[in-house]
Each structure stands twice: as structure tokens, then as C-alpha cells.
Amino acid sequence: MNFQAIKQTISPIIKVISIVLITSAIGLELWNIYAIANNISVPSSLNPIFWIERFAVSCHLVEAVIAAFYAPSKNKLPIQYATYTFFVGTLGLLELFERQDK
């Protein structure tokens, strides 16, 4: 099995998982903000999860900014491609920088 076949098989699965996890991370952070604003106690056992989700969201945000910056050079809409890249992560950047002369 060559690399292209593996890429075509695994890429959609990674995209779906990434979208679900980033959406869940945003929801978790919104719940944490709500809990802090309303003086609701959040279990301290969730602190490592909060740090992991913040790191993941930050990485995806940096990737989205990079995609927004480079999207016009690839004839793509910056806001649309940045949003796409934010949710799918590194795969969005790989697709953006993929060679077009296949």
C-alpha cells in the first residue's frame, strides 16, 4: 500500500475526529468560563484536561492564522480556509501547501 492510498484512507477519519475534539474543547472551555463566572466549583481533577485542550486550541489557532495568511496565494478565501484549518488542524495546512502539478 502506497502513501497516497494511506493518506486517502486515514485523512477523512482524522478530520472527523479533529472536528469533534476541537468542538468539544471549545464547549469544555465555555463550561469552565461559565462555572467561574457563577462561582461553581470545577473538580481539580479536570485541570490537566483543561491544559491539554487549551494547548490544542492554541495550536489550531496558530495554524488557522498561518492558513489565513497563505490562502490568498493559493486562490482560496482566507476566512473560510482559516476556519477549515482551525477545525481540522495540520491536515488543512498540508492541503493548502500541497503541490498542484500532480
N, C-alpha and C positions, 0 to 999 in steps of 0.2 A: 504494500500500500504506500503510495507516494504522499508527499507533504500536502499537495493540493487536495487530495481526497480526504485526508485527515482534517484539514482546515475547513473544508465544506461540511464535514460531519459535525465537528466539535463547535465551530463558531456560533451557530444558532443556539445551541444549548447554553454556552457561556453567556450569550447576550440575554437570554431569558432569565437566567439565574442572577445576572448582574442587575437587571432592571428590578427584579423582585427584592434583592438585598438592599439596593440603594433606596428604593421607595420605603422599605421597612426601616432603614436607618433614619430617614427623614421623619417618619412617623414616630420613631422612638425618641428622637431629639425634640420633636414638638411635644410629646408627652412629658419629657423631662422639664421643658420650659414651663409647661402648664403646672406641673407639680411644684416647681419652685415658686411660681407666681402666686399659687394658692396655699403655700405652706403645707404641702402634702409631703410626707416622708417617703423618700425613694430608698429602697433597700441598697445598702452599701455593697452588696454582692454584685450589683449591676455596674459598678464603676468601671471594671475592665472592659465590659461590653460597650459602655459609652465612649471610652477612649478609642477602642478599635473602630467603632462606627464613625467617630469624628475624624480619625485618620483617613479612613476610606473615603468619606465625603470630601475631605480636603484634597486628597489625591485626584478624585474625579473632577473637582472644581478646577484644579490646575490644568488637567487635561482638556477640559472644556474651554478654558481661556486660550490655550495653545491652538485648539481646533478653530476657535472663532477668529484668531489672528491669521491662520493659514488658509482658511476656507475660501476666501475670495481668489487666491492664486490658483485654486483648483476648480474654479467656476461653481462654487457652492455658496448657499446663503449662510452667512456667519452665525446668526442667532439660531437658525434651525439646526445647523450641524453641531454647534456648541451644545445645544440641548440634547441632541442624539448622543454625542460623545460623553456628556455628563452621565447619562444613564447606562451606556454600555461600556464605558471606560476605555481602556487601552485599545480594544478592538476598533473603536471608532477612529482613533488616530492612525492605526495601521491601515485601515481602509482609505483614509484621507491621503496618506503618503504612498499608497500602493502605486506601482507603475501602471500607466495607462496603455503602453505599447505591447500588449500581450498578443 
